[in-house]
Amino acid sequence: MMGPAHPDGPEAVPENDRGIIPKAIRHIFAFIDEAEKETKFLVRCSYLEIYNEQVLDLLCNKKDSTALQLKEDPNKGTYVKGLTTVITKGTHETERALFAGLRNRKTGETAMNKDSSRSHSIFTIYVEQAMDEKTTGK
């Protein structure tokens, strides 16, 4: 999903070696860059981890984040109450949030993998689009 780690950071990984998530981030912002000027975008991301049946916020600034609660709302659907969302303005900012969250994940060593994941995680990118009413005449 992520591609290989590089000691100089994600930017140093060749494009062909990047994982699905970094490629998806680049694809989203390439689309935004090519969109018509009157189209405005808001991009946010969140990153959560499910570990020992608890939902944890990987983008939270606190060292020991407390477990978050799943909630249901007739209008919003299922959501995680209190989950941090970060507004990002480009590929670099979004990847920085992704890799900051990765550093907060629970890992442990196994016989097969030095940094084996001990959890499931979900990185979500929210893209909102609006047309500028001044230029569309509506």
C-alpha positions as CSV (number, residue, x, y, z in Angstrom):
1,M,0.0,0.0,0.0
2,M,2.8,2.4,0.8
3,G,5.8,1.2,-1.2
4,P,9.3,0.9,0.2
5,A,10.5,3.1,3.0
6,H,13.4,5.4,2.1
7,P,15.7,7.0,4.8
8,D,15.5,10.4,3.0
9,G,11.7,10.4,3.1
10,P,8.9,9.6,0.7
11,E,10.0,12.1,-1.9
12,A,13.2,10.1,-2.5
13,V,11.2,6.9,-3.5
14,P,11.2,6.6,-7.4
15,E,7.7,7.1,-8.9
16,N,7.5,3.5,-10.1
17,D,8.2,2.1,-6.6
18,R,5.6,4.2,-4.8
19,G,2.7,2.4,-3.3
20,I,-1.0,2.7,-4.1
21,I,-1.7,5.4,-1.4
22,P,1.1,7.8,-2.5
23,K,0.1,7.3,-6.1
24,A,-3.5,8.0,-5.3
25,I,-2.5,11.3,-3.6
26,R,-0.6,12.4,-6.6
27,H,-3.5,11.4,-8.9
28,I,-6.0,13.5,-6.9
29,F,-3.8,16.6,-6.9
30,A,-3.0,16.2,-10.6
31,F,-6.8,16.2,-11.3
32,I,-7.2,19.3,-9.1
33,D,-4.4,21.1,-10.9
34,E,-6.0,20.4,-14.3
35,A,-9.5,21.5,-13.2
36,E,-11.1,24.6,-14.5
37,K,-10.1,27.8,-12.6
38,E,-13.7,28.4,-11.4
39,T,-13.8,25.0,-9.7
40,K,-12.6,25.2,-6.1
41,F,-11.5,22.2,-4.0
42,L,-11.2,21.5,-0.3
43,V,-9.0,18.5,0.5
44,R,-8.9,17.1,4.0
45,C,-7.5,13.8,5.4
46,S,-7.8,11.7,8.5
47,Y,-6.0,8.6,9.7
48,L,-7.2,6.1,12.2
49,E,-6.0,2.9,13.7
50,I,-8.0,-0.1,15.1
51,Y,-5.8,-1.7,17.7
52,N,-7.0,-4.1,20.4
53,E,-10.6,-3.3,19.5
54,Q,-10.0,0.4,20.1
55,V,-10.2,3.2,17.5
56,L,-7.2,5.6,17.8
57,D,-6.4,8.9,16.0
58,L,-3.1,8.7,14.3
59,L,-3.0,12.4,13.4
60,C,-3.7,13.5,17.0
61,N,-0.9,15.7,18.5
62,K,-1.2,13.9,21.9
63,K,1.4,11.2,22.6
64,D,-1.1,8.8,24.1
65,S,-4.4,9.3,22.2
66,T,-7.5,8.0,23.9
67,A,-9.8,5.6,22.2
68,L,-12.5,7.3,20.1
69,Q,-16.1,6.2,19.7
70,L,-18.0,5.1,16.6
71,K,-21.2,7.0,16.2
72,E,-24.2,6.8,13.9
73,D,-26.1,9.7,12.6
74,P,-29.1,9.6,10.2
75,N,-27.5,12.4,8.1
76,K,-23.8,11.6,8.3
77,G,-24.0,7.9,8.6
78,T,-21.3,6.1,10.6
79,Y,-18.4,8.3,11.8
80,V,-15.7,8.5,14.4
81,K,-16.4,11.2,17.0
82,G,-13.5,13.5,17.6
83,L,-11.3,12.2,14.8
84,T,-8.7,14.8,13.6
85,T,-9.1,16.0,10.0
86,V,-6.3,18.0,8.5
87,I,-6.8,20.4,5.5
88,T,-4.1,19.9,2.9
89,K,-3.2,22.0,-0.1
90,G,-1.0,19.7,-2.1
91,T,0.7,16.4,-2.5
92,H,3.5,17.2,-0.1
93,E,1.2,18.3,2.8
94,T,-1.0,15.2,2.3
95,E,2.0,12.8,2.2
96,R,3.4,14.6,5.3
97,A,0.2,13.8,7.2
98,L,0.2,10.2,5.9
99,F,3.8,9.6,7.1
100,A,3.2,11.4,10.4
101,G,0.3,9.0,11.1
102,L,2.4,6.0,10.0
103,R,5.0,6.9,12.7
104,N,2.2,6.7,15.3
105,R,1.1,3.2,14.4
106,K,1.6,0.3,16.7
107,T,4.3,-2.1,15.4
108,G,6.3,-4.9,16.8
109,E,8.9,-7.3,15.6
110,T,8.1,-10.8,14.3
111,A,10.3,-13.6,12.9
112,M,9.3,-12.5,9.3
113,N,9.1,-8.7,9.6
114,K,11.0,-6.2,11.8
115,D,8.2,-3.6,11.8
116,S,5.1,-5.8,11.6
117,S,1.8,-3.9,12.0
118,R,-0.2,-4.8,15.0
119,S,-3.3,-3.0,13.8
120,H,-5.5,-2.1,10.9
121,S,-5.5,1.5,9.7
122,I,-7.6,3.7,7.5
123,F,-6.2,6.8,5.7
124,T,-9.1,8.8,4.3
125,I,-8.9,11.6,1.9
126,Y,-12.0,13.9,1.6
127,V,-12.4,16.0,-1.5
128,E,-15.0,18.6,-1.7
129,Q,-15.7,20.5,-4.9
130,A,-17.6,23.8,-5.6
131,M,-18.1,26.0,-8.6
132,D,-17.4,29.7,-8.2
133,E,-20.8,31.4,-8.7
134,K,-19.3,34.6,-10.0
135,T,-17.8,32.9,-13.0
136,T,-20.7,30.5,-13.7
137,G,-23.4,33.1,-13.6
138,K,-25.6,31.1,-11.2
